[in-house]
Amino acid sequence: MSAQNSAIAPLPVAVTGTVQAALGSLAFSFTFPATRWALDGFGPWTLTGLRGVVAALLAGACLLATGARVPPRSAWPGLAAVAVGCVIGFPVLSTLALRASSTAHSAVVIGLLPLGTAAVAALRSGSRPPRPFWLAALAGAGAVLAFTVQQSHGAVLTTADLLLFAGLLICAVGYAEGGRLARSMPGWQVIAWSLVAALPATVATTALGLAAEPLRWTWPAVGGLAWLGVVSQFLGFVVWYRGMAAIGIPRASQLQLAQPLLTLCWAVLLLAEPLPGTAVPTALAVVACIAVTQRTADAGPGRRS
């Protein structure tokens, strides 16, 4: 009986981790539509700063309420990577891109983020993914590049596409580093301390943005900002990093494969955006390619949730 109990003991952890990672991906799928709403009243720099400030205030209150200790110095480089990639870099780059690109188009381009996360995690851990992993990665990259060139009517890449590609690269680093840290410290503290560390930068960005950009307090803008600051920038990461720690970074990344398709749905249903004819086939092709990478990569569980 004890052997049976030992064999099934990890199952609740795996199930809980899977649910948490899936909830994080669901929360992130609303980020682009919420950004589009928020841009109705805020400039891109103001919005980037404000979402970081709102999230940092919420995170700081949680840290104070729980009496959390400052992480050891060995964790600071990883926290800095999360702050640069997920708190500052990706928000500002994606927000700037969404001023010139549709939500549906951007969702497909960002479809490479799960692949990037898995690749960065593999490189960071020193593992060597097999050849099928890289073949699928190249196929997925080719599908996304073909889509972006087709949508830009033959141009190599638009400025918005370049911003999105840069954003997904640094966000992948932030995801992978956060997932790695969440194996040795509580997942919610990973994003909380990163937000607090980035607070001087987000406050300065907010001040500069308010001085240079027009401001309109519309209901869509306020609602979009609230979602970005509370959910996309904090609560979504809480469950996302906990899920990564419980089931491993590659396995959690696989759950994010549905995110581009979900964002496409929200763009059509909530924003009434036209859906490019090649968007869904491209998104499905990327999902298939990334699924291959996940099956051929190490998806071992983490150590702490």
C-alpha positions in Angstrom: 0.0 0.0 0.0 2.8 2.4 0.8 4.5 1.7 -2.5 1.2 2.5 -4.3 0.8 5.7 -2.3 4.4 6.7 -3.2 3.8 6.0 -6.8 0.7 8.2 -7.1 1.9 11.0 -4.7 3.4 13.2 -7.5 0.1 13.2 -9.4 -1.6 16.0 -7.4 1.5 18.2 -7.8 1.5 17.6 -11.6 -2.2 18.3 -11.9 -2.0 21.5 -9.8 1.0 22.7 -11.7 -0.7 22.0 -15.1 -3.8 23.9 -14.0 -1.7 26.9 -12.7 0.4 27.1 -15.9 -2.8 26.9 -18.0 -4.4 29.7 -16.0 -1.3 31.8 -16.5 -1.5 31.2 -20.3 -5.2 32.1 -20.3 -4.4 35.4 -18.4 -1.7 36.3 -20.8 -3.9 35.6 -23.8 -5.9 38.8 -22.9 -2.8 41.0 -22.7 -2.9 42.2 -26.3 -6.6 43.0 -26.4 -6.2 44.8 -23.0 -3.3 46.7 -24.4 -5.4 47.8 -27.4 -8.1 49.1 -25.0 -5.6 50.9 -22.9 -4.0 52.6 -25.8 -7.4 54.3 -26.3 -6.4 56.7 -23.5 -2.7 56.3 -22.7 0.4 56.7 -24.7 2.7 53.6 -25.1 5.3 54.9 -22.6 2.8 56.1 -20.1 1.0 52.7 -20.3 4.2 50.7 -19.9 5.1 52.7 -16.9 1.7 52.6 -15.2 1.1 48.9 -15.6 4.5 48.3 -13.9 3.7 50.7 -11.1 0.3 49.3 -10.5 1.7 45.7 -10.4 4.7 46.8 -8.2 2.4 48.4 -5.6 0.3 45.2 -5.4 3.3 43.0 -5.3 5.0 45.2 -2.6 1.9 45.1 -0.5 1.9 41.2 -0.7 5.6 41.1 0.2 5.0 43.3 3.2 1.9 41.5 4.4 3.7 38.1 4.3 7.0 39.3 5.8 8.9 38.0 2.8 12.7 38.1 3.1 14.9 39.7 0.5 16.1 37.0 -1.9 19.8 35.9 -1.6 22.3 37.7 -3.9 22.6 34.6 -6.0 19.0 35.2 -7.2 19.5 38.8 -8.1 20.8 38.3 -11.7 17.8 36.1 -12.5 15.4 38.6 -10.9 17.0 41.3 -13.0 16.5 39.2 -16.2 12.8 38.9 -15.3 12.5 42.6 -14.6 14.2 43.6 -17.9 12.4 41.0 -20.0 8.9 40.7 -18.5 8.4 44.0 -16.6 10.0 46.5 -18.9 11.2 45.1 -22.2 8.3 43.1 -23.5 5.6 45.5 -22.3 7.1 48.5 -24.0 8.1 46.7 -27.2 4.7 45.0 -27.6 2.8 48.2 -26.8 4.8 50.1 -29.4 4.1 47.3 -31.9 0.4 47.3 -31.3 0.1 50.9 -32.3 1.0 49.8 -35.9 -0.1 46.2 -36.0 -3.4 44.4 -35.4 -3.9 42.2 -32.4 -4.4 39.1 -34.6 -1.2 39.7 -36.6 0.8 40.3 -33.4 -0.6 37.1 -31.8 0.7 34.9 -34.6 4.2 36.5 -34.4 4.3 36.0 -30.6 3.4 32.4 -31.3 7.2 31.7 -31.2 7.4 32.7 -27.6 6.8 29.2 -26.2 9.6 27.9 -28.5 11.9 30.7 -27.4 11.2 29.9 -23.8 12.0 26.2 -24.2 15.1 27.0 -26.2 16.5 29.5 -23.6 15.7 27.1 -20.8 17.6 24.3 -22.6 20.6 26.5 -23.2 20.5 27.9 -19.7 20.5 24.4 -18.2 23.3 23.2 -20.4 21.1 20.4 -21.9 21.5 19.5 -25.6 18.1 19.1 -27.4 18.1 16.5 -30.2 18.0 17.3 -33.9 14.2 17.1 -34.2 13.9 19.9 -31.7 15.9 22.3 -33.8 14.3 21.1 -37.1 10.9 21.9 -35.7 12.2 25.2 -34.3 13.4 26.2 -37.8 10.1 25.1 -39.4 8.1 27.2 -36.9 10.3 30.2 -37.4 9.9 29.8 -41.2 6.1 29.7 -40.9 6.1 32.9 -38.8 8.5 34.7 -41.1 6.4 33.7 -44.1 3.3 35.0 -42.5 4.8 38.4 -41.5 6.3 38.9 -45.0 2.9 38.0 -46.6 1.1 40.4 -44.4 3.6 43.2 -45.1 3.0 42.7 -48.8 6.5 41.6 -49.7 8.4 43.8 -47.3 11.1 41.9 -45.4 9.7 42.8 -42.0 7.7 45.7 -40.7 8.9 47.8 -37.8 6.1 46.3 -35.6 7.3 42.8 -36.5 10.9 43.7 -35.5 9.6 45.1 -32.2 7.6 41.9 -31.5 10.5 39.6 -32.4 12.8 41.6 -30.0 10.1 41.5 -27.4 9.6 37.8 -27.6 13.4 37.1 -27.3 13.8 39.1 -24.1 10.5 37.8 -22.7 11.6 34.2 -23.3 14.7 34.9 -21.2 12.5 36.4 -18.5 10.2 33.4 -18.6 13.1 30.9 -18.5 14.9 32.7 -15.7 11.7 33.1 -13.7 10.9 29.4 -14.1 14.4 28.5 -12.9 14.2 30.7 -9.9 10.8 29.4 -9.0 12.3 26.0 -8.3 14.2 27.4 -5.3 11.9 30.2 -4.1 8.1 30.7 -4.1 7.0 31.4 -7.6 4.9 34.5 -6.6 7.9 36.1 -5.0 9.9 35.8 -8.2 7.6 38.2 -10.1 6.9 40.3 -6.9 10.6 41.1 -6.3 11.2 41.6 -10.0 8.4 44.2 -10.0 9.7 46.0 -7.0 13.3 46.0 -8.4 11.9 47.6 -11.6 9.8 50.2 -9.8 12.3 53.1 -10.2 12.4 52.5 -13.9 8.6 52.2 -14.2 8.1 55.3 -12.2 10.5 57.2 -14.3 8.9 55.9 -17.5 5.5 56.9 -16.2 6.7 60.5 -15.4 8.3 60.9 -18.8 5.3 59.5 -20.6 2.8 61.7 -18.8 5.0 64.8 -19.7 5.1 63.9 -23.4 2.0 62.0 -24.2 -1.7 62.9 -24.2 -3.9 61.3 -21.5 -7.6 60.4 -21.7 -9.4 58.6 -18.9 -11.8 56.5 -20.8 -13.5 53.4 -19.5 -11.8 51.1 -22.1 -8.4 52.6 -21.2 -8.9 52.2 -17.5 -10.2 48.7 -17.8 -7.3 47.7 -20.1 -4.8 49.3 -17.7 -6.4 47.5 -14.7 -6.1 44.1 -16.4 -2.5 44.7 -17.5 -1.3 45.9 -14.1 -3.2 43.4 -11.9 -3.5 40.3 -14.0 -1.0 40.3 -17.0 1.8 41.8 -15.0 1.3 40.1 -11.6 -1.4 37.5 -10.9 -0.8 35.8 -14.3 2.9 35.4 -13.5 2.1 34.1 -10.0 0.4 31.0 -11.3 2.6 30.8 -14.4 5.9 30.5 -12.4 4.3 28.2 -9.9 3.2 26.0 -12.7 6.7 26.1 -14.3 8.2 25.1 -10.9 5.8 22.2 -10.5 5.9 20.6 -13.9 9.1 22.0 -15.5 9.7 24.8 -18.0 9.3 22.9 -21.3 6.1 21.2 -20.2 4.6 24.5 -19.0 5.6 26.2 -22.2 3.7 23.5 -24.1 0.5 24.7 -22.4 1.2 28.2 -23.8 0.8 26.8 -27.3 -2.9 27.7 -27.2 -2.2 31.4 -26.3 -1.9 32.7 -29.9 -5.2 31.0 -30.9 -6.9 32.3 -27.8 -5.7 35.8 -28.5 -6.9 35.5 -32.1 -10.4 34.7 -30.7 -10.4 37.6 -28.4 -9.2 40.0 -31.2 -12.2 38.9 -33.3 -14.8 38.7 -30.6 -13.8 41.6 -28.3 -12.2 44.0 -30.7 -14.1 43.2 -33.9 -10.8 42.9 -35.8 -10.7 41.2 -39.2 -9.0 37.9 -39.1 -6.2 37.5 -41.7 -6.9 34.5 -43.9 -3.5 32.9 -43.2 -3.5 33.7 -39.4 -5.2 30.5 -38.2 -3.2 28.1 -40.5 0.0 29.8 -39.5 -0.9 29.6 -35.8 -1.7 25.9 -36.1 1.5 25.3 -37.9 3.5 27.0 -35.2 1.6 25.0 -32.6 2.5 21.8 -34.3 6.2 22.7 -34.6 6.4 23.7 -31.0 4.6 20.6 -29.9 7.4 18.5 -31.6 10.0 20.5 -29.7 8.2 19.8 -26.4 8.0 16.1 -27.0 11.8 15.9 -27.8 12.9 18.2 -25.0 13.4 17.3 -21.4 10.2 18.1 -19.5 11.2 17.0 -16.1 9.5 18.6 -13.1 10.9 21.4 -11.0 11.8 21.2 -7.4 9.4 23.7 -5.7 6.1 25.4 -6.5 
